[in-house]
């Protein structure tokens, strides 16, 4: 008995089930606007050259830290604004909040590359 391939959707990007390999990457936590935009732009360029779908992932409230005093991120008000800037820079990049499922609703009007 074979296992069926499971898929997931992130915006219009299909993950798994024979879809093209996609990269989900970004800093663990948003530290600042610049710290978020720079890697997003760099990774986007690499993925564009490889024709690879890209999902930018960064948490804006990282609650699972080793110390209660550790920086958790910019929070629910500022974090989505910064993720929105990533989307404005390049509408083909999908953004994901990391820890708050469903709070980052930035979806690209572009689909994944043609198969």
N, C-alpha and C positions, 0 to 999 in steps of 0.2 A: 504494500500500500504506500503510494507516494504522498509526500506532503504538498499541499497546495501553496502556491506563492502568495504571500500576503502583501498588500499594498497600503500605502498611506498617501494622503494629499496634504501638501503644504502650499497654500495658495493654489496655483495652477500647476505646481510641480508634483509629479507622481514619483513616489519613492518605492522601490522594490518591485517585485512581480515582473522582472525583465525590463523595466524602464531604464533609460540611460543613467549611469552613475551620477549622482548629485553630491555636491559638497555642502555640508552643514558646518559652519565655522564662525568664530568670532571670539571676542574676549569673554572670560568667565563672567565678569561683572562690568557694567558700564561705570567707568571711573570719571569720565568727562566727555564733553562733546567731541573734542579733538581726538581723544583716545579711542573713540568709537568710529569716527569717520575715516581716519587714516587706514586702519586695517580693512575696513569695509571696501574702500576704494582699491587698495592693493589686491585683495583677494578677488574682487570683482574683475579686475583686469586679467588676472591669471585665468580665472574661469571662462571669461569671454574668449580668450585666445584658444582655450581648449574646447570651446563650445559645450561647456559643462554647466548645468543648472546650479545655482548657488542660493542657499538659504543662509542669511546672516542671523546668528544667534548670540544674544547677549542678555544677561539677567539685569533687571533694574532694581530688584529687591532680593538679594541672595541671603536667604534666611538660614541656610545650612552651613554656617561658619563655625570654625573651631573655638571661637571665643565670642561671648556675648558683646564684647567691645569692638569687634572687627567691623570695618566698613562694609555695609550691606548693599550699597548702590544709591543712586539718586532718588529712588522712591517712585511711587505710583503717578505723581504729577509730572515730574521732569523726565523720567525714563521713557515713557511712550513718545514724548516730544522729540527726544534724541533719536529714537528708532525711526520716527517719521522723517527726520533729516536724512537718514540713510536711504530711505525710499525716495526722497526728493532728488538726491544726487544721481540715482540710477533706478528707474522704475522697473528694471528687469531683476533687481535684487529683492528677494522676499525677506521680511524681518520677522523675528520670533522673539518673544520675551524670555523664554527659558523656563521660568517658574510659575507664571500666572497663565495657565492655559486659557486661550481665547481672548486675552486682553490685547494682543498685538494683531490688529486686523488689517495690516498693510498688505494688500495683495497686488501682485503685478498684473497689468493689463496684457502682458506678454506671456505666452505659454512657454513650456520647455522647448528646447531646440527640436526641429523636425527629426523624426526617426528615420 
